[in-house]
Amino acid sequence: MSEPLTMTARADMPLKVVHQALTDPQQMRLWLAEQAECDLPARYAFWGRHVPEGDAPHQHLLHTDDRTLRFSWTLAGQDTTVEIGLAEERTESTLITLSQTGFDFAHPGALGMLQTFWALSIANLVDHVEGRPLTPKCDYSTADLRGVVVITASIAEVYDSLINSGKVSRWFGFPLEIDPQVGGQYGYGKILDLEPGHSLTIGWGETNVTTWELDGSGGKTTITLVQSGFDDRQPPYAAWAGGLCGLAELRRFHELPNWQPIWQHEETSS
């Protein structure tokens, strides 16, 4: 039996603020899903094109209090259980821990998308409560995988943070070896095209291609992230949501003067 998916993030806001964002349907529609309903202790549901199998609400509330939210979520015909717990780290800092049963990295459908779906959702929850711009959500209804964000940093700084192994390893949260030239290594991928200061294209074998396009002015950089080269009948939604989540952390890396990653890594996490 596989271990539940588990992840923990830090939000620099009081617990009551995070709990309100987690359970207020109007706020949920900003950081989580197109459609959301919350009537505690009876109902907690979300659906729409930004949710795997989001044709209808498939959640059923199991338990709630001022620090915990637990609900079942039927995906790929399987009943899974989600628990979101809040812990006060400091007066102005809250740890958000999410776990979900049923995650299967190799599953071609919804169960294989859960890790990156929640990573992007929680990243947007953190930015929402901290008053920062949100990252585009993954649209599971289309094969047009394109997202745009604006980063308050020069184009030279942003570009360097995409091709410098040390910097990428910091904001990405995983050590990556990068040889910044066409044909060079980019982690597990290969650099297919490189226009210094403007664009970077990475191929991931036969699965898909990632392109970062940069345009800068006035001390700000617009990044367009595009995923292409895949079978339109089976878009790589899991990888795409993960790429968007990385974009959220890249923006925080540049814009927060005392940046620390939101993700808290523990030996028990998987």
Secondary structure as GFF3:
##gff-version 3
##sequence-region A 1 270
A	DSSP	beta_strand	5	11	.	.	.	ID=ss1
A	DSSP	alpha_helix	15	23	.	.	.	ID=ss2
A	DSSP	alpha_helix	25	31	.	.	.	ID=ss3
A	DSSP	beta_strand	35	39	.	.	.	ID=ss4
A	DSSP	beta_strand	43	47	.	.	.	ID=ss5
A	DSSP	beta_strand	59	64	.	.	.	ID=ss6
A	DSSP	beta_strand	68	75	.	.	.	ID=ss7
A	DSSP	beta_strand	78	90	.	.	.	ID=ss8
A	DSSP	beta_strand	93	100	.	.	.	ID=ss9
A	DSSP	three_ten_helix	110	112	.	.	.	ID=ss10
A	DSSP	alpha_helix	114	129	.	.	.	ID=ss11
A	DSSP	beta_strand	145	151	.	.	.	ID=ss12
A	DSSP	alpha_helix	155	163	.	.	.	ID=ss13
A	DSSP	alpha_helix	165	172	.	.	.	ID=ss14
A	DSSP	beta_strand	185	186	.	.	.	ID=ss15
A	DSSP	beta_strand	189	195	.	.	.	ID=ss16
A	DSSP	beta_strand	199	203	.	.	.	ID=ss17
A	DSSP	beta_strand	209	217	.	.	.	ID=ss18
A	DSSP	beta_strand	220	228	.	.	.	ID=ss19
A	DSSP	alpha_helix	237	255	.	.	.	ID=ss20
###
